[in-house]
Amino acid sequence: MISLKEIMLAINRKINESLQMNVDSKNLEEEFERPSVRTSIDNLKTSAFMQSMKERNFIVRIYYFSKNREKNKIELLEIQEKLEETFFSHLKIKGAFFIYIDEIVFNVSDGILIGEFEVMTLEDIINDINIEAIEELEIKTEVIIDNFVKIEKKEQKEELGEGFQMKYKFN
């Protein structure tokens, strides 16, 4: 299973590589230095998909705080383009687990560039539902109505009624 922490760390690592800047996932109310980047996972919804898969849907938000809060139009456009390039392919989380991002939406609010994209993941749920049931089992047997038959050093008898016994012989 992939944890949300692993997803967030992969996102932060990818942003760090692209922008050459430290990325954190602290609360937006906490103090920060400019320029800086913060990320969050919001609106998480987890459900079972056909009782064999765990489906997660959530929004990833990226907050970029520019060097200068007032004069930042060009800087925000440059960062927006870098983030577009960073996430417009796939995001490797761990092993063979990838997230594909179809769309990134950017807005500027109070001088902060906010990028967001939706993520949907599916993972196998390990439970007895995933184990295939046997539809047909073929056993070669020979039924003998007699006194007894030994099966692999074990005697197996089934009462059929007064005076009769059903015995199984496996070939």
DSSP file (Angstrom, degrees, kcal/mol; ACC not computed):
  #  RESIDUE AA STRUCTURE BP1 BP2  ACC     N-H-->O    O-->H-N    N-H-->O    O-->H-N    TCO  KAPPA ALPHA  PHI   PSI    X-CA   Y-CA   Z-CA
    1    1 A M              0   0    0      0, 0.0     2,-0.5     0, 0.0   124,-0.0   0.000 360.0 360.0 360.0 141.2    0.0    0.0    0.0
    2    2 A I        -     0   0    0      3,-0.0     2,-0.2     4,-0.0    92,-0.0  -0.833 360.0-141.1 -96.2 130.5    1.2    3.5   -0.8
    3    3 A S     >  -     0   0    0     -2,-0.5     4,-1.7     1,-0.1     5,-0.1  -0.513  19.4-119.9 -89.6 159.9    0.7    6.0    2.0
    4    4 A L  H  > S+     0   0    0      1,-0.2     4,-2.7     2,-0.2     5,-0.2   0.841 115.9  59.2 -63.6 -33.1   -0.4    9.6    1.6
    5    5 A K  H  > S+     0   0    0      2,-0.2     4,-2.7     1,-0.2    -1,-0.2   0.917 104.0  49.7 -61.9 -43.2    2.9   10.6    3.2
    6    6 A E  H  > S+     0   0    0      2,-0.2     4,-2.0     1,-0.2    -1,-0.2   0.884 111.3  49.6 -63.8 -38.2    4.8    8.8    0.4
    7    7 A I  H  X S+     0   0    0     -4,-1.7     4,-2.1     2,-0.2    -2,-0.2   0.937 112.1  47.4 -64.5 -46.2    2.7   10.6   -2.3
    8    8 A M  H  X S+     0   0    0     -4,-2.7     4,-2.7     1,-0.2    -2,-0.2   0.900 111.1  51.1 -63.9 -41.2    3.4   14.0   -0.6
    9    9 A L  H  X S+     0   0    0     -4,-2.7     4,-2.4     1,-0.2    -1,-0.2   0.891 109.7  50.3 -63.9 -38.8    7.1   13.3   -0.4
   10   10 A A  H  X S+     0   0    0     -4,-2.0     4,-2.1     2,-0.2    -1,-0.2   0.901 111.8  48.0 -65.5 -40.5    7.3   12.4   -4.1
   11   11 A I  H  X S+     0   0    0     -4,-2.1     4,-2.2     2,-0.2    -2,-0.2   0.941 113.4  47.2 -63.8 -47.5    5.4   15.6   -5.0
   12   12 A N  H  X S+     0   0    0     -4,-2.7     4,-2.5     1,-0.2    -2,-0.2   0.890 111.4  51.2 -62.0 -40.1    7.7   17.7   -2.8
   13   13 A R  H  X S+     0   0    0     -4,-2.4     4,-2.3     2,-0.2    -1,-0.2   0.907 109.8  49.9 -63.5 -42.4   10.8   16.0   -4.2
   14   14 A K  H  X S+     0   0    0     -4,-2.1     4,-1.8     2,-0.2    -2,-0.2   0.895 112.5  46.7 -65.0 -40.8    9.7   16.6   -7.8
   15   15 A I  H  X S+     0   0    0     -4,-2.2     4,-3.1     2,-0.2     5,-0.4   0.912 110.7  53.2 -66.4 -42.1    9.0   20.3   -7.1
   16   16 A N  H  X>S+     0   0    0     -4,-2.5     4,-1.6     1,-0.2     5,-0.5   0.908 109.9  47.8 -59.0 -44.0   12.4   20.6   -5.3
   17   17 A E  H  <5S+     0   0    0     -4,-2.3    -1,-0.2     2,-0.2    -2,-0.2   0.877 117.0  43.3 -64.1 -38.3   14.2   19.2   -8.4
   18   18 A S  H  <5S+     0   0    0     -4,-1.8    -2,-0.2    -5,-0.2    -1,-0.2   0.922 126.2  28.0 -75.8 -45.9   12.3   21.5  -10.7
   19   19 A L  H  <5S-     0   0    0     -4,-3.1    -3,-0.2     2,-0.2    -2,-0.2   0.526  93.6-132.0 -96.6  -6.9   12.5   24.8   -8.8
   20   20 A Q  T  <5 +     0   0    0     -4,-1.6     2,-0.3    -5,-0.4    -3,-0.2   0.943  69.6 117.8  52.6  50.6   15.7   24.1   -6.9
   21   21 A M  S   <S-     0   0    0     -5,-0.5    -1,-0.2    -6,-0.2    -2,-0.2  -0.996  73.0-100.2-148.0 143.8   13.9   25.3   -3.8
   22   22 A N        -     0   0    0     -2,-0.3    15,-0.9    -3,-0.1     2,-0.4  -0.403  36.9-159.0 -66.0 142.8   13.0   23.7   -0.5
   23   23 A V  E     +a   37   0A   0     13,-0.1     2,-0.3    -2,-0.1    15,-0.2  -0.973  11.6 179.2-125.0 137.4    9.4   22.5   -0.3
   24   24 A D  E     -a   38   0A   0     13,-2.0    15,-1.9    -2,-0.4    12,-0.0  -0.867  29.8-142.1-132.5 170.7    7.4   21.9    2.9
   25   25 A S        +     0   0    0     -2,-0.3    13,-0.1    13,-0.2     3,-0.1  -0.136  52.2 137.1-123.6  35.8    3.9   20.9    3.8
   26   26 A K        -     0   0    0      1,-0.2    -2,-0.1     2,-0.1    13,-0.1  -0.249  65.7 -78.7 -74.5 168.5    3.4   23.1    6.9
   27   27 A N    >   -     0   0    0      1,-0.1     3,-1.1    11,-0.0    -1,-0.2  -0.368  37.5-122.7 -64.4 148.3    0.2   25.0    7.5
   28   28 A L  T 3  S+     0   0    0      1,-0.2    -1,-0.1    -3,-0.1    -2,-0.1   0.755 109.6  62.7 -66.8 -23.2   -0.2   28.1    5.5
   29   29 A E  T 3  S+     0   0    0      2,-0.1    -1,-0.2     0, 0.0     3,-0.1   0.713  84.4  96.8 -74.7 -20.4   -0.6   30.2    8.7
   30   30 A E  S <  S-     0   0    0     -3,-1.1    -4,-0.0     1,-0.1     0, 0.0  -0.339  88.8 -92.0 -71.2 153.1    2.9   29.3    9.8
   31   31 A E        +     0   0    0     -2,-0.0     2,-0.3     1,-0.0    -1,-0.1  -0.266  49.7 177.7 -65.1 148.5    5.8   31.7    9.1
   32   32 A F        -     0   0    0     -3,-0.1     2,-0.3    -4,-0.0     4,-0.1  -0.971  26.1-120.7-148.8 160.6    7.8   31.3    5.9
   33   33 A E        -     0   0    0     -2,-0.3    32,-0.1     2,-0.1    34,-0.0  -0.738  45.2 -86.4 -99.9 153.5   10.6   32.9    4.0
   34   34 A R  S    S+     0   0    0     -2,-0.3    33,-0.2    33,-0.1    32,-0.1  -0.860 107.0  34.4-102.7 141.5   10.2   34.2    0.5
   35   35 A P  S    S+     0   0    0      0, 0.0     2,-0.3     0, 0.0    31,-0.2   0.680  90.1 133.0 -76.9 153.0   10.5   32.7   -2.0
   36   36 A S  E     - B   0  65A   0     29,-1.6    29,-2.9    -2,-0.1     2,-0.4  -0.984  41.8-136.0-158.4 166.1    9.1   29.3   -0.8
   37   37 A V  E     -aB  23  64A   0    -15,-0.9   -13,-2.0    -2,-0.3     2,-0.3  -0.985  14.8-175.4-130.7 137.3    6.7   26.5   -1.7
   38   38 A R  E     -aB  24  63A   0     25,-2.3    25,-3.5    -2,-0.4     2,-0.3  -0.965   7.1-163.0-128.4 149.5    4.2   24.7    0.4
   39   39 A T  E     - B   0  62A   0    -15,-1.9     2,-0.3    -2,-0.3    23,-0.2  -0.906   7.1-179.5-129.1 157.4    2.0   21.8   -0.6
   40   40 A S  E     - B   0  61A   0     21,-2.0    21,-2.7    -2,-0.3     2,-0.5  -0.992  24.6-135.7-152.0 156.1   -1.1   20.1    0.8
   41   41 A I  E     + B   0  60A   0     -2,-0.3     2,-0.3    19,-0.2    19,-0.2  -0.976  37.0 175.1-111.3 123.8   -3.4   17.3    0.1
   42   42 A D  E     + B   0  59A   0     17,-3.0    17,-2.9    -2,-0.5    -2,-0.0  -0.828  47.1  25.4-128.2 163.6   -7.1   18.3    0.4
   43   43 A N  E    S-     0   0A   0     -2,-0.3     2,-0.2    15,-0.2    -1,-0.2   0.865  72.7-170.8  54.9  45.8  -10.6   16.9   -0.1
   44   44 A L  E     +     0   0A   0     -3,-0.2     2,-0.4    14,-0.1    14,-0.2  -0.491  10.0 180.0 -72.0 131.2   -9.5   13.3    0.4
   45   45 A K  E     - B   0  57A   0     12,-2.5    12,-2.6    -2,-0.2     2,-0.4  -0.989   3.9-172.0-132.3 123.5  -12.2   10.7   -0.4
   46   46 A T  E     + B   0  56A   0     -2,-0.4     2,-0.3    10,-0.2    10,-0.2  -0.952  15.0 157.1-117.5 134.4  -11.4    6.9    0.1
   47   47 A S  E     - B   0  55A   0      8,-2.7     8,-3.3    -2,-0.4     2,-0.5  -0.956  42.7-100.1-148.9 166.9  -13.7    4.2   -1.1
   48   48 A A  E     - B   0  54A   0     -2,-0.3     2,-0.7     6,-0.2     6,-0.2  -0.792  28.5-151.9 -92.2 131.2  -13.8    0.6   -2.1
   49   49 A F  E >> S- B   0  53A   0      4,-3.1     3,-1.7    -2,-0.5     4,-1.5  -0.914  78.3 -27.2-105.2 110.3  -13.9   -0.1   -5.8
   50   50 A M  T 34 S-     0   0    0     -2,-0.7    -1,-0.2     1,-0.3     4,-0.1   0.776 106.0 -81.4  54.6  30.3  -15.6   -3.4   -6.6
   51   51 A Q  T 34 S+     0   0    0      2,-0.2    -1,-0.3     1,-0.2    78,-0.1   0.549 128.8  73.1  57.6   9.4  -14.6   -4.7   -3.2
   52   52 A S  T <4 S+     0   0    0     -3,-1.7    73,-2.5     1,-0.2     2,-0.4   0.463  90.1  53.0-126.6  -6.5  -11.2   -5.5   -4.5
   53   53 A M  E  <  -BC  49 124A   0     -4,-1.5    -4,-3.1    71,-0.3     2,-0.6  -0.965  68.4-135.0-132.3 147.4   -9.5   -2.1   -4.9
   54   54 A K  E     -BC  48 123A   0     69,-3.5    69,-1.8    -2,-0.4     2,-0.5  -0.910  25.7-161.2 -99.1 119.2   -9.0    0.9   -2.7
   55   55 A E  E     -BC  47 122A   0     -8,-3.3    -8,-2.7    -2,-0.6     2,-0.4  -0.882   7.7-173.2-106.0 130.3   -9.8    4.1   -4.6
   56   56 A R  E     -BC  46 121A   0     65,-2.3    65,-2.4    -2,-0.5     2,-0.4  -0.979   4.5-175.9-122.2 135.5   -8.6    7.4   -3.4
   57   57 A N  E     +BC  45 120A   0    -12,-2.6   -12,-2.5    -2,-0.4     2,-0.3  -0.999  21.2 142.0-127.0 131.1   -9.5   10.8   -4.8
   58   58 A F  E     - C   0 119A   0     61,-2.1    61,-3.0    -2,-0.4     2,-0.4  -0.977  43.2-114.2-159.2 169.3   -7.9   14.0   -3.6
   59   59 A I  E     -BC  42 118A   0    -17,-2.9   -17,-3.0    -2,-0.3     2,-0.5  -0.935  19.2-150.8-113.0 132.8   -6.6   17.4   -4.6
   60   60 A V  E     -BC  41 117A   0     57,-2.8    57,-1.8    -2,-0.4     2,-0.4  -0.900  14.7-163.8-100.1 128.4   -3.0   18.4   -4.4
   61   61 A R  E     -BC  40 116A   0    -21,-2.7   -21,-2.0    -2,-0.5     2,-0.5  -0.942   6.0-163.7-115.9 136.0   -2.4   22.1   -3.9
   62   62 A I  E     -BC  39 115A   0     53,-3.4    53,-2.7    -2,-0.4     2,-0.5  -0.977   5.1-163.6-118.7 123.9    0.9   23.9   -4.5
   63   63 A Y  E     -BC  38 114A   0    -25,-3.5   -25,-2.3    -2,-0.5     2,-0.5  -0.933   2.0-166.9-110.5 123.3    1.4   27.3   -3.0
   64   64 A Y  E     -BC  37 113A   0     49,-3.0    49,-2.1    -2,-0.5     2,-0.7  -0.950   5.1-160.5-112.9 123.0    4.3   29.5   -4.3
   65   65 A F  E     -BC  36 112A   0    -29,-2.9   -29,-1.6    -2,-0.5    47,-0.1  -0.901  22.4-137.5-102.6 112.2    5.2   32.6   -2.3
   66   66 A S        -     0   0    0     -2,-0.7     3,-0.1    45,-0.7     6,-0.1  -0.098  19.0-109.8 -69.4 164.8    7.2   34.9   -4.6
   67   67 A K  S    S+     0   0    0      1,-0.2     2,-0.5   -33,-0.2   -33,-0.1   0.925 110.8  31.0 -57.7 -46.4   10.3   36.9   -3.7
   68   68 A N  S    S-     0   0    0      3,-0.2    -1,-0.2     1,-0.1    -2,-0.1  -0.967  71.1-154.1-120.1 123.7    8.4   40.1   -3.8
   69   69 A R  S    S+     0   0    0     -2,-0.5     3,-0.2     1,-0.2    -1,-0.1   0.816  93.5  37.6 -65.3 -31.0    4.7   40.1   -2.8
   70   70 A E  S    S+     0   0    0      1,-0.2     2,-1.0     2,-0.0     3,-0.2   0.930 117.9  41.1 -90.0 -51.7    3.9   43.2   -4.9
   71   71 A K  S    S+     0   0    0      1,-0.2    -3,-0.2     2,-0.1    -1,-0.2  -0.742  78.5 114.3-103.3  87.0    6.0   43.0   -8.1
   72   72 A N     >  +     0   0    0     -2,-1.0     4,-2.9    -3,-0.2     5,-0.2   0.337  26.3 111.7-139.5   8.3    5.8   39.3   -9.0
   73   73 A K  H  > S+     0   0    0      1,-0.2     4,-1.9     2,-0.2     5,-0.1   0.923  87.7  40.3 -56.1 -51.7    3.9   38.9  -12.3
   74   74 A I  H  > S+     0   0    0      1,-0.2     4,-2.3     2,-0.2    -1,-0.2   0.917 115.8  51.6 -65.8 -43.4    6.9   37.7  -14.4
   75   75 A E  H  > S+     0   0    0      1,-0.2     4,-2.3     2,-0.2    -2,-0.2   0.913 110.0  49.3 -59.3 -43.9    8.2   35.5  -11.6
   76   76 A L  H  X S+     0   0    0     -4,-2.9     4,-2.4     1,-0.2    -1,-0.2   0.876 110.2  50.8 -66.0 -37.6    4.8   33.8  -11.1
   77   77 A L  H  X S+     0   0    0     -4,-1.9     4,-2.2    -5,-0.2    -1,-0.2   0.904 110.7  49.2 -64.7 -41.4    4.5   33.1  -14.8
   78   78 A E  H  X S+     0   0    0     -4,-2.3     4,-2.0     2,-0.2    -2,-0.2   0.920 113.3  45.9 -63.8 -44.2    8.0   31.6  -14.9
   79   79 A I  H  X S+     0   0    0     -4,-2.3     4,-2.6     1,-0.2     5,-0.2   0.897 110.1  55.0 -66.3 -40.1    7.2   29.4  -11.9
   80   80 A Q  H  X S+     0   0    0     -4,-2.4     4,-2.3     1,-0.2    -1,-0.2   0.925 108.5  48.0 -59.1 -45.4    3.9   28.4  -13.4
   81   81 A E  H  X S+     0   0    0     -4,-2.2     4,-2.3     2,-0.2    -1,-0.2   0.900 110.9  50.7 -63.4 -40.8    5.6   27.2  -16.6
   82   82 A K  H  X S+     0   0    0     -4,-2.0     4,-2.1     1,-0.2    -1,-0.2   0.908 111.4  48.1 -63.6 -41.1    8.2   25.2  -14.6
   83   83 A L  H  X S+     0   0    0     -4,-2.6     4,-2.0     2,-0.2    -2,-0.2   0.875 108.9  54.4 -68.2 -36.4    5.4   23.5  -12.6
   84   84 A E  H  X S+     0   0    0     -4,-2.3     4,-1.3    -5,-0.2    -2,-0.2   0.954 111.3  44.8 -58.5 -49.3    3.5   22.7  -15.7
   85   85 A E  H  < S+     0   0    0     -4,-2.3    -2,-0.2     1,-0.2    -1,-0.2   0.869 111.2  55.1 -62.4 -37.7    6.5   21.0  -17.2
   86   86 A T  H  < S+     0   0    0     -4,-2.1    -1,-0.2     1,-0.2    -2,-0.2   0.889 119.2  28.8 -64.3 -41.7    7.2   19.2  -13.9
   87   87 A F  H  < S+     0   0    0     -4,-2.0     2,-0.6     1,-0.2    14,-0.3   0.422  91.5  94.4-106.6   1.5    3.7   17.6  -13.6
   88   88 A F  S  < S+     0   0    0     -4,-1.3    -1,-0.2    -5,-0.2     2,-0.1  -0.165  93.0  33.6 -88.9  45.1    2.6   17.2  -17.2
   89   89 A S  S    S-     0   0    0     -2,-0.6    12,-0.8    -3,-0.2     2,-0.3  -0.140 114.0 -47.9-147.6-102.2    3.8   13.7  -17.6
   90   90 A H  E     -E  100   0B   0     -4,-0.2     2,-0.5    10,-0.2    10,-0.2  -0.953  36.6-135.7-142.8 162.8    3.8   11.2  -14.7
   91   91 A L  E     -E   99   0B   0      8,-2.7     8,-2.3    -2,-0.3     2,-0.5  -0.964  16.7-145.9-124.4 113.3    4.8   11.2  -11.1
   92   92 A K  E     +E   98   0B   0     -2,-0.5     6,-0.2     6,-0.2     3,-0.1  -0.672  21.4 173.6 -80.9 125.0    6.7    8.2   -9.8
   93   93 A I  E     -     0   0B   0      4,-2.9     2,-0.3    -2,-0.5    -1,-0.2   0.898  61.7 -28.8 -94.5 -59.0    5.8    7.5   -6.2
   94   94 A K  E >  S-E   97   0B   0      3,-1.1     3,-2.4   -92,-0.0    -1,-0.3  -0.921 103.9 -30.7-164.0 133.2    7.4    4.2   -5.3
   95   95 A G  T 3  S-     0   0    0     -2,-0.3    -2,-0.0     1,-0.3     0, 0.0  -0.356 128.6 -16.7  59.0-122.6    8.4    1.1   -7.3
   96   96 A A  T 3  S+     0   0    0     -2,-0.2     2,-0.7    -4,-0.1    -1,-0.3   0.132 106.9 116.2-100.9  19.1    6.0    0.7  -10.2
   97   97 A F  E <   +E   94   0B   0     -3,-2.4    -4,-2.9     2,-0.0    -3,-1.1  -0.813  40.5 170.7 -94.8 114.9    3.4    3.1   -8.6
   98   98 A F  E     -E   92   0B   0     -2,-0.7     2,-0.5    -6,-0.2    -6,-0.2  -0.878  26.0-147.4-122.2 152.5    2.8    6.2  -10.8
   99   99 A I  E     -E   91   0B   0     -8,-2.3    -8,-2.7    -2,-0.3     2,-0.5  -0.987  13.5-152.2-117.4 130.6    0.3    9.0  -10.8
  100  100 A Y  E     -E   90   0B   0     -2,-0.5     2,-0.6    20,-0.3    20,-0.3  -0.891   6.5-153.4-104.8 131.1   -0.7   10.5  -14.1
  101  101 A I        +     0   0    0    -12,-0.8     3,-0.1    -2,-0.5    18,-0.1  -0.908  15.7 177.9-110.8 120.5   -1.8   14.1  -14.0
  102  102 A D        +     0   0    0     -2,-0.6     2,-0.4    16,-0.3    -1,-0.1   0.809  66.8  16.1 -89.7 -33.5   -4.2   15.3  -16.7
  103  103 A E        -     0   0    0     15,-0.2     2,-0.4   -16,-0.0    15,-0.4  -0.998  52.8-165.1-149.9 137.1   -4.8   18.9  -15.8
  104  104 A I        -     0   0    0     -2,-0.4     2,-0.5    13,-0.1    13,-0.2  -0.992  12.7-159.0-122.2 130.5   -3.2   21.6  -13.6
  105  105 A V  E     -D  116   0A   0     11,-2.7    11,-2.3    -2,-0.4     2,-0.4  -0.930   7.3-163.1-111.9 131.5   -5.2   24.7  -12.7
  106  106 A F  E     +D  115   0A   0     -2,-0.5     2,-0.3     9,-0.2     9,-0.2  -0.919  12.5 169.0-116.6 141.0   -3.3   27.9  -11.6
  107  107 A N  E     -D  114   0A   0      7,-2.2     7,-3.4    -2,-0.4     2,-0.5  -0.967  25.4-137.9-140.0 155.4   -4.7   30.9   -9.8
  108  108 A V  E     +D  113   0A   0     -2,-0.3     2,-0.4     5,-0.2     5,-0.2  -0.981  25.0 173.3-116.4 126.3   -3.1   33.9   -8.1
  109  109 A S  E >  S-D  112   0A   0      3,-2.4     3,-1.7    -2,-0.5    -2,-0.0  -0.983  70.0 -15.3-135.6 122.4   -4.6   35.1   -4.8
  110  110 A D  T 3  S-     0   0    0     -2,-0.4     3,-0.1     1,-0.3    -1,-0.1   0.842 128.7 -53.0  54.4  37.3   -3.1   37.8   -2.6
  111  111 A G  T 3  S+     0   0    0      1,-0.2   -45,-0.7   -41,-0.1     2,-0.5   0.552 113.5 121.1  79.0   7.8    0.2   37.5   -4.6
  112  112 A I  E <   -CD  65 109A   0     -3,-1.7    -3,-2.4   -47,-0.1     2,-0.5  -0.910  59.5-137.6-108.1 127.5    0.4   33.7   -4.0
  113  113 A L  E     -CD  64 108A   0    -49,-2.1   -49,-3.0    -2,-0.5     2,-0.5  -0.736  22.3-168.0 -81.9 124.4    0.5   31.4   -7.0
  114  114 A I  E     -CD  63 107A   0     -7,-3.4    -7,-2.2    -2,-0.5     2,-0.4  -0.959   6.5-177.5-119.5 115.9   -1.8   28.4   -6.3
  115  115 A G  E     +CD  62 106A   0    -53,-2.7   -53,-3.4    -2,-0.5     2,-0.3  -0.898   7.4 178.6-108.6 141.2   -1.6   25.4   -8.5
  116  116 A E  E     +CD  61 105A   0    -11,-2.3   -11,-2.7    -2,-0.4     2,-0.3  -0.999  10.0 177.5-144.7 147.7   -3.9   22.4   -8.0
  117  117 A F  E     -C   60   0A   0    -57,-1.8   -57,-2.8    -2,-0.3     2,-0.3  -0.993  27.8-118.6-145.9 150.7   -4.5   19.1   -9.7
  118  118 A E  E     -C   59   0A   0    -15,-0.4     2,-0.4    -2,-0.3   -16,-0.3  -0.649  25.7-162.0 -89.8 144.6   -6.8   16.1   -9.0
  119  119 A V  E     -C   58   0A   0    -61,-3.0   -61,-2.1    -2,-0.3     2,-0.4  -0.983   9.2-174.5-128.5 138.0   -5.4   12.7   -8.2
  120  120 A M  E     -C   57   0A   0     -2,-0.4     2,-0.3   -20,-0.3   -20,-0.3  -0.993   9.9-176.7-130.2 126.2   -7.1    9.3   -8.4
  121  121 A T  E     -C   56   0A   0    -65,-2.4   -65,-2.3    -2,-0.4     2,-0.4  -0.920  10.6-163.3-122.2 149.8   -5.3    6.2   -7.2
  122  122 A L  E     +C   55   0A   0     -2,-0.3     2,-0.3   -67,-0.2   -67,-0.2  -1.000  13.8 174.0-129.6 130.4   -6.4    2.5   -7.2
  123  123 A E  E     -C   54   0A   0    -69,-1.8   -69,-3.5    -2,-0.4     2,-0.1  -0.978  36.1-100.3-134.6 148.8   -4.6   -0.1   -5.2
  124  124 A D  E     -C   53   0A   0     -2,-0.3     2,-0.5   -71,-0.2   -71,-0.3  -0.409  28.6-141.5 -64.8 139.0   -5.3   -3.8   -4.5
  125  125 A I        -     0   0    0    -73,-2.5     2,-0.9    -2,-0.1     5,-0.2  -0.913  14.5-138.5 -98.6 127.8   -7.0   -4.6   -1.3
  126  126 A I        +     0   0    0     -2,-0.5     2,-0.3     3,-0.1   -74,-0.0  -0.780  52.8 116.4 -92.5 107.2   -5.6   -7.8    0.2
  127  127 A N  S >  S-     0   0    0     -2,-0.9     3,-1.1   -75,-0.1     4,-0.4  -0.914  79.8 -85.2-155.0 179.7   -8.5   -9.8    1.5
  128  128 A D  T 3  S+     0   0    0     -2,-0.3     3,-0.5     1,-0.2    -2,-0.0   0.640 116.8  71.0 -72.1 -12.0  -10.3  -13.1    1.0
  129  129 A I  T 3  S+     0   0    0      1,-0.2    -1,-0.2   -78,-0.1     4,-0.1   0.834  92.6  57.8 -69.5 -31.3  -12.5  -11.6   -1.7
  130  130 A N  S <  S+     0   0    0     -3,-1.1     2,-0.4    -5,-0.2    -1,-0.2   0.682  84.9  95.3 -72.7 -17.1   -9.4  -11.4   -4.0
  131  131 A I  S    S-     0   0    0     -3,-0.5     2,-0.2    -4,-0.4    -5,-0.0  -0.627  84.5-118.9 -79.2 125.9   -8.8  -15.1   -3.8
  132  132 A E        -     0   0    0     -2,-0.4     2,-0.2     1,-0.1    -2,-0.1  -0.425  24.8-129.0 -68.2 133.2  -10.5  -16.9   -6.7
  133  133 A A        -     0   0    0     -2,-0.2     2,-0.6    -4,-0.1    -1,-0.1  -0.506  24.9-107.4 -78.2 149.5  -13.1  -19.3   -5.7
  134  134 A I        -     0   0    0     -2,-0.2     3,-0.2     1,-0.2    -1,-0.1  -0.683  32.5-174.3 -78.5 121.8  -13.0  -22.8   -7.1
  135  135 A E  S    S+     0   0    0     -2,-0.6     2,-0.4     1,-0.3    -1,-0.2   0.849  70.7  12.2 -84.9 -37.0  -15.7  -23.2   -9.7
  136  136 A E        -     0   0    0      2,-0.0     2,-0.5     0, 0.0    -1,-0.3  -0.987  60.6-168.3-146.6 131.2  -15.3  -26.8  -10.4
  137  137 A L        -     0   0    0     -2,-0.4     2,-0.6    -3,-0.2    -3,-0.0  -0.979  10.9-156.1-122.3 121.2  -13.3  -29.5   -8.6
  138  138 A E        +     0   0    0     -2,-0.5     2,-0.5     2,-0.0    -2,-0.0  -0.861  14.6 177.2-102.4 122.6  -12.8  -32.8  -10.4
  139  139 A I        -     0   0    0     -2,-0.6     2,-0.7     2,-0.0    -2,-0.0  -0.989  24.0-140.4-125.4 126.8  -12.1  -35.8   -8.1
  140  140 A K        +     0   0    0     -2,-0.5    31,-1.3     2,-0.0     2,-0.3  -0.770  37.7 164.5 -86.4 118.0  -11.7  -39.3   -9.5
  141  141 A T  E     -F  170   0C   0     -2,-0.7     2,-0.4    29,-0.2    29,-0.2  -0.888  33.0-149.2-132.0 162.1  -13.4  -41.7   -7.1
  142  142 A E  E     -F  169   0C   0     27,-1.7    27,-1.4    -2,-0.3     2,-0.5  -0.980  16.7-149.2-131.8 119.9  -14.6  -45.2   -7.0
  143  143 A V  E     -F  168   0C   0     -2,-0.4     2,-0.5    25,-0.2    25,-0.2  -0.785  16.4-176.4 -94.3 127.5  -17.6  -45.9   -4.8
  144  144 A I  E     -F  167   0C   0     23,-1.7    23,-1.0    -2,-0.5     2,-1.0  -0.984  19.0-154.1-126.0 123.3  -17.7  -49.4   -3.3
  145  145 A I  E     +F  166   0C   0     -2,-0.5     2,-0.2    21,-0.2    21,-0.1  -0.849  58.2 100.9 -96.3 105.2  -20.6  -50.6   -1.2
  146  146 A D  S    S-     0   0    0     -2,-1.0    19,-0.2    19,-0.5     3,-0.1  -0.770  88.9 -64.8-160.9-163.7  -18.8  -53.2    0.9
  147  147 A N  S    S-     0   0    0      1,-0.3     2,-0.3    -2,-0.2    -1,-0.1   0.968  99.2 -40.3 -70.7 -54.1  -17.3  -53.7    4.3
  148  148 A F        -     0   0    0     -3,-0.1     2,-0.4    19,-0.1    -1,-0.3  -0.970  41.9-151.7-169.0 159.6  -14.5  -51.1    4.1
  149  149 A V        -     0   0    0     -2,-0.3     7,-0.8     7,-0.3     2,-0.4  -0.996  21.8-132.8-135.9 137.5  -11.8  -49.6    1.9
  150  150 A K  E     -H  155   0D   0     -2,-0.4     2,-0.6     5,-0.2     5,-0.2  -0.791  16.0-163.9 -94.1 133.3   -8.6  -48.0    3.2
  151  151 A I  E >  S-H  154   0D   0      3,-3.7     3,-2.6    -2,-0.4    18,-0.0  -0.959  72.4 -31.5-119.4 113.3   -7.6  -44.6    1.8
  152  152 A E  T 3  S-     0   0    0     -2,-0.6    -1,-0.1     1,-0.3     3,-0.1   0.891 123.2 -49.6  42.9  53.2   -4.0  -43.6    2.4
  153  153 A K  T 3  S+     0   0    0      1,-0.2     2,-0.4    -3,-0.0    -1,-0.3   0.556 123.5 103.3  67.3  10.3   -3.9  -45.5    5.6
  154  154 A K  E <   -H  151   0D   0     -3,-2.6    -3,-3.7     2,-0.0     2,-0.5  -0.963  66.1-138.4-121.3 140.8   -7.1  -43.9    6.8
  155  155 A E  E     -H  150   0D   0     -2,-0.4     2,-0.5    -5,-0.2    -5,-0.2  -0.858  19.7-171.7 -98.1 128.4  -10.4  -45.5    6.8
  156  156 A Q        +     0   0    0     -7,-0.8    12,-0.6    -2,-0.5     2,-0.3  -0.977   9.9 170.4-124.6 121.4  -13.3  -43.3    5.7
  157  157 A K  E     -G  167   0C   0     -2,-0.5     2,-0.4    10,-0.1    10,-0.2  -0.947  17.4-163.9-131.3 149.8  -16.9  -44.5    6.0
  158  158 A E  E     -G  166   0C   0      8,-1.9     8,-3.3    -2,-0.3     2,-0.3  -0.993  25.2-125.0-134.0 126.7  -20.2  -42.8    5.6
  159  159 A E  E     +G  165   0C   0     -2,-0.4     6,-0.2     6,-0.2     3,-0.1  -0.548  27.0 177.1 -73.3 128.1  -23.4  -44.4    6.9
  160  160 A L  E     -     0   0C   0      4,-1.3     2,-0.3     1,-0.5     5,-0.2   0.597  60.5 -60.3-103.2 -17.8  -26.1  -44.9    4.3
  161  161 A G  E >  S-G  164   0C   0      3,-0.9     3,-1.7     0, 0.0    -1,-0.5  -0.919  87.4 -24.5 154.8-179.2  -28.6  -46.5    6.3
  162  162 A E  T 3  S+     0   0    0     -2,-0.3     3,-0.1     1,-0.3    -3,-0.0  -0.379 129.7   1.2 -62.4 120.2  -29.1  -49.6    8.4
  163  163 A G  T 3  S+     0   0    0     -2,-0.2     2,-0.3     1,-0.2    -1,-0.3   0.311 113.3  93.1  88.6  -8.2  -26.7  -52.3    7.2
  164  164 A F  E <   - G   0 161C   0     -3,-1.7    -4,-1.3     2,-0.0    -3,-0.9  -0.891  47.0-173.1-119.0 148.8  -25.0  -50.3    4.4
  165  165 A Q  E     - G   0 159C   0     -2,-0.3   -19,-0.5   -19,-0.2     2,-0.5  -0.998  17.0-141.3-135.6 139.1  -21.8  -48.2    4.4
  166  166 A M  E     -FG 145 158C   0     -8,-3.3    -8,-1.9    -2,-0.4     2,-0.4  -0.871  23.5-172.6 -98.1 131.8  -20.5  -45.9    1.5
  167  167 A K  E     -FG 144 157C   0    -23,-1.0   -23,-1.7    -2,-0.5     2,-0.4  -0.950  11.8-143.1-126.1 146.7  -16.8  -46.0    1.1
  168  168 A Y  E     -F  143   0C   0    -12,-0.6     2,-0.5    -2,-0.4   -12,-0.2  -0.881   9.1-168.9-112.5 138.7  -14.6  -43.9   -1.1
  169  169 A K  E     -F  142   0C   0    -27,-1.4   -27,-1.7    -2,-0.4     2,-0.4  -0.980  13.2-152.1-125.3 118.7  -11.5  -45.0   -2.9
  170  170 A F  E      F  141   0C   0     -2,-0.5   -29,-0.2   -29,-0.2   -18,-0.1  -0.772 360.0 360.0 -93.9 131.8   -9.4  -42.2   -4.5
  171  171 A N              0   0    0    -31,-1.3    -1,-0.1    -2,-0.4   -30,-0.1   0.426 360.0 360.0 -89.2 360.0   -7.4  -43.0   -7.6
